[in-house]
Amino acid sequence: MVYFRFTSLTISLSISSIAVLVKGWLNSLIIDPSGSAHNAAHLRQHRRDSIRAWKLHVIISILPILL
């Protein structure tokens, strides 16, 4: 019985840690870089392409289910 509680706690803490890391990463993406408009647009497009390539929306939607 103790094994299941420990496993449940470990999984919950792991998922919570991942959620905090994802939130911090997304907040860092919101900050616009200084510089020319062209460079800022290029960086935003690169970030958008990376989010799509990693299928971040799927990862974020799975986190609550895992908890």
N, C-alpha and C positions, 0 to 999 in steps of 0.2 A: 504494500500500500504506500509506503514511504517513497518507493521508487517512482510511482506514478505522479506523486506530488512534486518530487524533485524534477522529473522530466517536464511536467507542465510548467513549472516555474522557469526552467531553463529556456523552454521554447518561447514563453511569453516575454521574457527579458530580451531574448535574441531578436524577436520581431519588433519589439519596442525600440531597440537600438537601431535597427535598420530603418525604421520609420523616422527616427530623429535624424539620422544621417541623410536620408532622402530629402527631408524638409530643409535641412541646412544647405544641401546642394542646390535645391530649387531656389532658395532665397539668394544664393550667390549668383544664380543665373539672372535674377531680376535686375541686379545692379548693372546699370549701363556704363560701359567703359568711356573714358574721356578720349577725345581725338576727333577725327573727321567723321562726318556723317556716313561716308562711304565705308570706312573701317568698322563703324558701329553696326551698319546694316550687314556687312559681311560676317561679323562675329555673331550677330543674332541669327542669321540664316544657318551658320555652322552649328550653333547650339540647337536650333530647331531640327536640323537634320540628324544630329546626334541623339536627341530625345526620341525621334521616330525610329532610328536604327536600333536603339536599346529597348524599344517598346516600353518606355517608362510608364505609360498609362496602364499597361497590364500589370506591371510590378506594383504600382500604387494601389490598384484595385484589389490585388490579391492579399495585401498586408492585413486588412481587417478580417478577412476570411480566415487567415491563419491563426489569428488570436482567438 
